Amino acid sequence: MPYRDVVSWTGILSAYVKHEKHEEALGMFQEMMGSGPCPNEFTFSSVLRACSALREFSYGKCIHGRVIKHGFDSNQILGSFLIDLYSKYGSIEEACRLFSCVDNGDVVSWTTMISSLVQAGKWSQALRIYIDMIKAGVYPNEFTFVKVLPAAGFLGLQHGKVVHAHLIVFGVELNLVVKIALVHMYSKCQRMDDAVRISKLTPESDMFLWTAILSGLAQNLKLREAVVAFQEMDDSGVLSNNFTYLSILNACSLTLSLDLGRQIHARVIMTGLEDDLPVGNALVDMYMKCSHGAKNGLRMFQGIQSPDVISWTSSIAGLSEYGFHRDSFDLYMEMTASGLQPNSVTLSTILRSCRAAKSESQLLKLHGHVIKTNADHDIVVSNALVDAYAGNERVDEAWDLIRNMSQRDALTYTGLATRLNQMGHHEMAWHVINHMFNDDIKMDGYSMAGFLSASAGLNSLETGMQLHSYSVKSGFGSFISVSNGLVSFYGKCGLTHDAERAFAEISRPDIVSWNGLISVLASYGHISSALSAFDNMRLAGVKPDSLTFLLVLFTCTHGGLVDIGLEYFNSMEEMHGIEPQLEHNKLTVPPSSSSAPAEARDAKINSDLLNKLSSKLPGRNRYANLQINYHLGATLAVPRDQITSVRCTLCAPQDPITIEISA
């Protein structure tokens, strides 16, 4: 063109932006400014969109200056683009100031402001802007509701219902985008029945709607329903994508469903998504959490061609979870040597490993790296450091870290209180609550559980009951950590009926809940009730862990249930894949008879009893010696029917087994 005016320049700029060629658009704008034409509001709108897409905040600020210079600072369209630009950079205050300067904002500028606040996690402020929008006489459209529904979901069901009612009142069409937003909102509020019902109000659906349903079911631990929905999606002819498989794999990880996870893995291979990085990461996470060891997860990790920070972090976390702390440290070093920088989740994970391994040297090295990279400004990393130092019994250093933190939250103090409880410093743990209140930090469900534990350790019934009352008033009744803490608290205070009542109020008890109940019942001699609780736990579909069997074997020992205890011991590895540890082998097996004569009448020990016991000891062939001690003075042996107790004592693989037989 011999002569290019502002319209032709703007048309080319708009085309570049429309086809996502943002760098070329900015280059064209520079050329335009050098050739003379004066930009108009449409030119600036294209340039600002390009700046937002490229995260070119500095250049965007320059464009903002030109917008003001050319007198477009009160333009509604440009105001919306500027709000979006500043929000993406994290300057929410500047975005709010710009919004207040827009004359008679339209639905686009109001919706942009709401969207910016939602992306920044300012749910209450977003909802207030939405209300102000209605008061100003600007009616929301479908895009407004898509943005405001997530905020309502985070604030609770009542807010979500009000926004849903507004959607109906304003006559917004229930299209796919709106349906998906409603499904996400009700899923967040744990109302999956409502979410599924809304998804079926209109016949249209796509993979995004099905994925929203699957994701909601997974987050609410409704694995059976998620599998049914996955099958229905398959039957409807809607193709699964990587997000669909991510949702169902996350459900498997949360519910420890290894068999289903393997089936989904097979489907992933069949659909050709085995090289998809997010799906590969989800498979690593699933195998690490659901398998009985780290081998399968590591094999998946090694099969990823170009692992990212999430891949490495999942593998490090898995190794740490299985107690392979040295291997987790080595993998962390391998990750950093590959050129990948750890994020806050990676650092918090490896710091937890330092705490679990009681490795002060590794902790000090990591702390140095955190300071060097300024990662301690991240509250997640700082909290992990506090927890690691407290877990290594360096409480003074933990307090120093807390005092130097620019930002603190409930988790900061919860980690410290938990470690103090574990060290037996219950009074110190209780005093942590004063520091929380001084910082104007409200207790959450996890900190409440920690302080309940401190009350239980102090055997302080009054303070514990006050905390129980506070938890009810604060709405912590739905937090399972609080409910589990109440079961433990009332149990340690000897109030078994109150502990059972607290357990009965848990809608979906987890393994910690059941272990707590069994522990309380067994500790106070309710043998039959403790074993019934164990049976009920299995009927509820909750898998026992190593601690569960310790409690069950303790119950059988103190209840004189020899054969039943041995059956449970035998089932650990055969039925549940749990390898018996040293603590499980230290069994005290009481007799079937309650009395014993003063003298032995037989010169021979029934060998079948000893064989029965020794056959249950895993890895017994590793032990070189078998030493038998008789607590009968000068008598060397007693008949089987006169034995009052048999105790197996194991110290280390190189040491002998000691079987003590008393009469």
N, C-alpha and C positions, 0 to 999 in steps of 0.2 A: 504494500500500500504506500502511495507517495506521501499521504498525510494520514497520520493516526491520531484521532482525537481520544478523549477520555472514555467514550463508549467502547471503542474498539479495544483499547488497552484493558478495560475492565472485563470485557467479554472473554479475552484470552486468559486473563487471571482467573476468572470464574471457572473456565474449562479445565485449567490445570488443577485447581483445588477440587473440582468435582471428580476428577480422575486420580485424586490422591497424589499428585505430583507437586508436593508442597514446596520442596526446595526450588524447583523451577519457577513456581509462582512468585516466591520471594525475590528470585533473581530478575524476573520480568518486572516486578514492581520497582526495583532499583533502577533498571533501564528506563522505565517510564518516568521516574522522578528526574533522571538526567536529561530527558528529551523535552521537558517543558510542560506537558499537560498537568492540570491541577486535579488531584484525585477527588472523587465524590464519596458519599456515604457507602455506595455499593462497592467501590474499590476497596475502601477500608475494611468492609465486612469480609471480603475474600482474603485479604492479607491477615486479618486477625484470626480467621479460621485456620490458616496455614501455620501461624505462630503457635496456636493452641495444639495443633496436631503434632508439631515438631518439638513442643515444649521449649520454644525459643522465648523465654520469659524476658530476657534483656531487650531483645529486638521488639518484643510486644510492647514493652514500656515506651520505647521510642515511638512506636506507632500510636500509642495512647497520647503521647505529647502532640503528635501531628493532628490527631483527632480533635484535641482541645484547640489547637492553633487555628484549625479550619472551622471552628464553631459547631462541631457535631457532638459536643460532650453531653448534651441532653437527649440525643437521638436514642429511641427505644431499641432499635435493632442493634446498633453499635454497643449500647449499654449491655445488652444480653451477651454479646461476644466478649466484651471486656470482663464481665462477671465470670464467665466460663474460664477465661485466660487466667485471671488472678486466683480463682479457686483451684485450678489444676496445679498451680505453683504452691498452694497452701496458704495463700494470703486471704483468709476468709474475712478478716476485718476490713481489708481494702475492698473486697467484693461487696460487702454489706454497705460500705460508704458509697460505692458507685451506684448500688441499687437505690439508695435513698435519694440520689441526685437525678434519677431518671424521671422525667415528667410523665405523669399519668401512665404508669407502666401497663403494658398489655399482658395477655396471658403467657406470651413467650418469655418475657423478662421475669415475671413472677415464677414461672416453672423453672427457669434457669437458676434462679436464686434458691429455690427449694432443693433442686438437684445438687447444687453446690454444697449446701448444708448437710444433705444426706450423705454425700461422698466423704465429707469431713467427720461423719459420725455424730453430728450435732442434731440428734433426733428431735428433742423438745423444741429447739429453735426453728427447725424446719416445719414442725406442726404449727407453731405460732405464726410463721409467715403465711402458711396455708390459710389459717383462720383470718388473718389480716387481709388476705387476697379476697376472700368472700365478702368481708365487711366493706372492702373498697368497691364492691360491685363488679369485680372481674370474675367471671364464671370459669371454673376449672374445666379442662378438656381431658381426653383420655391420657395424654402424655403427663399431665399434672398428677393424675391418680397413680400412674405407673411409678412416678417419683416419690409420692408422699406415702404410699402403702408400705414400703419397707420401713420408713420411720415409725409408722403406727405399729407395725409388727414388733419392733424392738421395744416400744413403750408399753406394750401389753394388749391383751385381747379387747378390752373395752375401747381403747383408741382405734383399734383395727375395725371393730364393728361400726363405730361412728363414721369412719371414712368410707366403709363399704356402703352404709346407708346413704351417705352423700352421693356416692356414685350412682345409686339407683334414682335418687331424687332429681339429680341433674340430667337424668336420661342418657347417660353415657352408654354407648353400645358395648355389649360384652363380647368383644372380639378376642382373638387369641392372646394378644399382648396383655390385655387387661386381665384375662383369665389367669395367665401365668403369674402376674403380679399378685393376684388374690391368693393363688395357691401357695406362693412363697410366704405371704403374710400369715395365713392360717397355719402353715407348717411351722413357722417360727413360734407361733402361740400354742403349739402342740395340739392343734385341733385338726388332725388328719382326716377325720370323717367329713368335716366341713370342706376341707381342701379337695377331697375326692368328689364330693357332691357338686361343688362348683365346676370342676373340670368336665362334668357330664351334663351341665345345663344346656350346652349347645353341642351339636354333633361334630363340629370341626376340631381337629387336633393335629399336632405335629410332634416331631421328636423333642422339641423344646418343652412342650407341655408335659409329655410323658417323663422327660428327664426331671422336670420340676417335681412331679409326683414321686418318682423314685427317690430323688434326693431328700424330700420331706420325710418319706417313710424310713429311709436310712437314718436320718438325723434323730428320728423319734424311736429308733431301735425296733421298728416293726418289720423284722426280716421276712417273716412268712408272707405278709401282705406285699412287701417289695418284690418278692419272687413271683407272686401271682400277677402283680402289675406288669412285671417284666415279660411274663408269658403272654398277657393280654396285648401288650404292645407288639410283641412278635406276631401274634395272630392277626392283628389289625393291619399288618403290612407296612407299618412304620419302621423304617430302618434305624437300628441303633447306631449312635456315634460314640466317639471317645468319651464325651461327657456322661452318656448313659452308663457306660461300663465303669466310669469313675465313681458314680453314685452307688452302684450295686457292690463294687469292691470295697468302698468305704463302709457300707453296711456290714459286709463280711468281717472287716477289721474290727468294727465296734462290737460285734456280737461274737467274735472269735469263731466264726463258722468256716473252718478249713475246707470241708468237703464241697460246700457251695462255691467257695473261692476258687477251688481247682476246676470246677465245672465252668465258671466264668472265664478262667484263664484259657480253657480249651476253646470257648467261643471267641475270645479275643484273637487267638491264633487263626481260627477259621475265617474271621472277617478281615484278616490281614493287618490288625492294629498292634501286633506285637512289637513293632518298632516305634510306636507312638510314645514319646517320652513321658507325658503325664500318666498314661496308662501303665507304663513300665514302673514308674515310681509308686503308683497305687498297688501294683503287684508286689513290689519289694516290701511295702508297708504291711500288706495283708499277710504275706508269708512270715514276716518277722513277728507279727503279733499273734498269729493263729497257730503256727507250728510249735512243736515241742523243742525246737532248737533253732539256731541261727543259720543252719546249713542251706535250707531252701531259699531263704531271703538273700543270702550272700550269692547263691548261684544266679538268682534273678538280677542282682545288682551287677555281677560280672558280665551278664549278657547285654547290658545297656551299652551301646557304642560310645555315646558321648554323654556320660552322666552329668547332671547339673547339681547345684547345691542341695536341692531337695533329695536327689538320689543318695548323695553322700550322707546327708543328715539322717535319713531313714535308716541307713545301714549302721551308722554310728550309734543311733538310738537303740536299734535292735541288739547289737552286741553288748551294749551297756546293760540293757534290760535282762539279758541272760547271764550277766555277771562276768562277761569277758572284757573287763575294763582295760587291761593292757592292750588287747586287740583294738578296742575302740580308740584308744590314744594313738596307736599306730596308724589306723585308718584316717584319723583326723590329720595326722602329719602328712600322710600320703595325699590327702585332698589339698592341703595348702601347698605342697610341693608341685602339684599339677597346675598351679596358677589360679585356682578358684579361691575366692575369699569367702570365709564363713560368714553367714548372716547371724542375726540375733538368736534364731532358733538353734542353729548349729552350736553356737557358743554356750547357750543355756543348757543344751543337751550334754556337751562334753564336760561342763562344770558339774552337772548332776553326777556324772560318772566319777569325777574327782571326789565328790562328797561320799558316794557309795563305796569307793575304793579306799577312802581315808588317805588319799595321796596328796600330801601337802606340797611336795616338790612340783608335781604337775599343776597344782592349783596356782602356785606362785608364778610359774611360767605363763600360764594362761592369763593370769591377772596382768602380767607385764604386757602381753600382746593386746589385751583389752584397752589398757591405758594408752599404748602406742598408737592404736588405731581409732582412739576416741569412741570406742564402742560402749564405754561406761555411761555415755549420755543416753543410751537406750535403757529404759526402765526394766525391760525384760532381762537384759544382761546384768544390770545392777542387782536385781532381785535374785538372780541365779548365783551371783557372787556372794551375797549375804547368806544365802542358804548353804553354799559350799563351805564358807568359813565357819558357820555355826555347826555344820555337820562334822567338821574336823575339830570341833570343840575349841575353836578360837573365837570365843564369844566377844571379847573386847574388840578384835578386828572387825567383827560383824557389825558391832555398834558404831565403830568409826566410819564404816562404809555408809551406814544409814544416815549418820549425821552429815556426811559430805554429799549425799544425793540431792540433786536439784529438784527432783520430783519423787514422791513416795506414794504408794497406794496400799490397799489392804493386804495384797500379797507380800509386800515388803516385810510387814510385821508378822504375817501368818507363817512364813517360812522360818523366821527366827523362833517364834513361839513353839512351833512343831519340834524343832531340834532341841530346844530347852526341855520340852516334855520328854523326849527320848532319852536325854541325859539324866532325867530324874529331877531337874530343877523346876519343879512345878510352880513354886512361888514366884520365881523369876519370870516364868512364862505368863503367869497371871498378871504381873505388873506391866507387861508389854501393852496391855489394853489401855493403860493411862497415856502412854506415848501416842497411841493411835488417836485418842480423843484430843490430845494436845495439838496434833497435826490436822485436826478436823477431818479425820478419815473415818467413815462409817464402816462398821463390821459387815462383811459379807458372809455367805454360807460357809466358806472354807475357814475363815478366821474364827467364826462361831464354833466350829467343830474343834479347833485347836484349843480354845479357851475352855470348852467343856471337858476336854482331855485333862487340862491343868486342874480343873475343879475335881475331877475324878481322882487324880493323883494326890491331891491334898485331902481327899475324902471330905470335901467341903460341900455338904448337901445344900446349904442355904444359897451359896453363890451359884451353884449349878442350877438350882431351881429358878433363880433370878434370870440366868441366861436362857433357860427354857422359856420363861415368860416373855423375855425380850425377843426371842426368835419367833414366837407366835405372833407378837404384835408387829414385827418387821416383815412378816410374810415369808420367813425362811422355812416354813413347813414343807415346801416342795423340794428343798435341797436335800439330797440323799446323804450328803456328808454330815449335815446337821442331825438327821434322823439316826444315822449310824453312831454319831457321837453321843446322842441321848441314850441309846441302847447300852453303850459301853459305860457311860456315866452312872446310870441307875444300877447297872449290874455291879460295878465296883463299890457302890454305896450299899450293896446288899438288898436293894429293892427289886427283886426279880420280877414281881408282878408288873411294876412300872416299866421295867425293861421290855417285858413281853408286850405291854400295851404300846410302847413306842415303836417296837418292831411291827406290830399289827397295823400301824398307821402308815407304813411305807407302802406305796402303791406298787412299786416294782423293785423288790429287794435285790441287791447285787451280792456278789460273793463276800464282800466286807460285812454286809448286813447279816447274812447267814452265819458267818464265822463268829460275829459278835454275839449272836443269840446262843449258838452252841456253846461258846466259851462261858457265858453267864450261867446257863443251865448246868453245865458240867461242873463248874467251880462250886456250886452250891448243892451238889449231890443229886440233881434231878437227872439221873442216868437215862431213864426211859424217855423222858421228854427231849433230852439232848440228841439221842439217837433218832427219835421221831422227826426232830427238826432236820437232821441230816437227810433222812428219806424224803421229807417234804421239799428240801432244796433241790434234790435230784429230779423229783417229779415236776418241779417248776422250771426245769431246763437249765438250771445254773450249774456249771461244771465245778466240781470241788478242786481246790488247789492243794499245795503241799501243807499249808497251815491247817486247812480243813481236816486233813487226815491226822495231823498231830493232835488236834482237839478230839477227834473221834477215838483215836487210840488211847489218849489220856482218859476219856470217858470209860472205855472198856476196861482199862487197867483198874480204875478206882471202883468200878462196878462189879469186878470179879468175873467179867465175861471173856474167858480165855479164848474159846473157840471163835466167838464172833470177832474178837479183836484180830486174831490171826487171819480170818477171812477178809476183813477190811484191809489188813496189811498186804495180803496176797493180791487183792484187786487193784492196788495202787498202780502198778506197772501194767498188769494184764488188761485191765478195763479202762484205765484213765490215762495211761502213758506218763505217769509221774514216777520218776525213779526215787525209791526210798533213800533218805539221807540219814546221817548219823543219828539225828534226834528221833527219827522213826524207829530205829533199831534198838534204842534204849528202852526196851519194853519191860514192864514189870507185870508178870502174869500171875495173879493170885490163884489159890487152890480152889478145888470144888468143895473141899471140906473145911470147916472152920476150926477144927481142933487138931492137935498133934501130940503124940506121946513124947515123953521125955527122952526115950532112948530109941535108937534105930533097931528095927527087927530084921532087916534084910541086908545082906552084904553086897547087893547089886543095885545099881541105879537103872531104872527102866531106860534103855537106850533109845526107844522110840520117841520119848519126850524130848530128849536132847537133839535127836535127828530132826524132829519136827521143827524145833526152834532154829537150829543151825541152817536148815534148808531154806529158811525164809530170809537169810542174811545175804544181800546182793554182793557179788564179788568176793564171796567167802574164800575162794581158792587163792586169793591174793595174800591171805593171812597165813603166816608160817606156823603159828602155834595155837593150841587150844588149851587154856589153863582152866582147871575146875577147882573151885574153893568150896569147902563144905563148912557151914557155920554150925557145926555139931560138936565142937570140942575135939575129943579124941576119936569120935566116931567117924568112919570114913564114908559111909553111905546110908541112904534111907530108901525105903520103897516109895514108888510113885504116889500111892494113895495117902502118904503121910507128908508129902512136900507142901510147905505153906507158901513159898514164893520162889520164883526163878527170875533172876535179873541178868540180862545180857548187857555187858558194858564194852563199848568200842571206843577207842581213842583215835587211832590213826591206822592207815593200812599196814604200816610196818610193825604195829604193836599187836600183842595177842588179844584174842577175844577172852573176856572173863565172864564165865557164867556162874553166878552165885546162887546156890541152892540152900534154902533155909527150911528148917522143920521145927 
